[in-house]
Amino acid sequence: MKCPVYLLYQQITGHPVPDVENAQYRLCYEAIGVFKDEAQVNSLPHWYGARPGDIIFKDVNADGKIDGLDRIRSERSNIPAFNGNLKFDVQYKQFDFAILLQGFTGSEKYLNPLCRVKMVISIINMLKTVGLQ
């Protein structure tokens, strides 16, 4: 079996070790936008079958195509850097009102472009078809 060759911007040397659960996905394609029309699809490097509404991935090595050499090392994990909540509770006689807001930030979840991105793209295109986006 041949070992994969990683370019300097893909190597893990000098970077935090990725979490075990997502170790294989820490090389990620960088999304830079969404194709607006067919002319934009034709003018930029893209996946086979790309159409308006699909995600635009950055051509990191500027070779005119999107492939494994365009993946970059991500130093963010799927564990949030901040996780918080805010609870508001009001009681008056026999009336009770409560609100709970939760959120997190500082994490990243990579979608495998071979399966999950196609699903997201399909959902986005479906929403455009019915006029919800």
ZISUL-V313667 format. One record per residue. N is the residue number from 0. RES is the residue in one letter. SS is DSSP state (H for helix, E for strand, C for the rest). Layout:
N;RES;SS
N;RES;SS
This chain:
0;M;C
1;K;C
2;C;C
3;P;C
4;V;C
5;Y;C
6;L;C
7;L;H
8;Y;H
9;Q;H
10;Q;C
11;I;C
12;T;C
13;G;C
14;H;C
15;P;C
16;V;C
17;P;C
18;D;C
19;V;C
20;E;C
21;N;C
22;A;H
23;Q;H
24;Y;H
25;R;C
26;L;E
27;C;E
28;Y;C
29;E;C
30;A;E
31;I;E
32;G;E
33;V;E
34;F;C
35;K;C
36;D;C
37;E;H
38;A;H
39;Q;H
40;V;H
41;N;H
42;S;H
43;L;C
44;P;C
45;H;C
46;W;C
47;Y;C
48;G;C
49;A;C
50;R;C
51;P;C
52;G;C
53;D;C
54;I;E
55;I;E
56;F;E
57;K;C
58;D;C
59;V;C
60;N;C
61;A;C
62;D;C
63;G;C
64;K;C
65;I;C
66;D;C
67;G;H
68;L;H
69;D;H
70;R;C
71;I;E
72;R;E
73;S;C
74;E;C
75;R;C
76;S;C
77;N;C
78;I;C
79;P;C
80;A;C
81;F;E
82;N;E
83;G;E
84;N;E
85;L;E
86;K;E
87;F;E
88;D;E
89;V;E
90;Q;E
91;Y;E
92;K;C
93;Q;C
94;F;E
95;D;E
96;F;E
97;A;E
98;I;E
99;L;E
100;L;E
101;Q;E
102;G;E
103;F;E
104;T;E
105;G;C
106;S;C
107;E;C
108;K;C
109;Y;C
110;L;C
111;N;C
112;P;C
113;L;C
114;C;C
115;R;H
116;V;H
117;K;H
118;M;H
119;V;H
120;I;H
121;S;H
122;I;H
123;I;H
124;N;H
125;M;H
126;L;H
127;K;H
128;T;H
129;V;C
130;G;C
131;L;C
132;Q;C
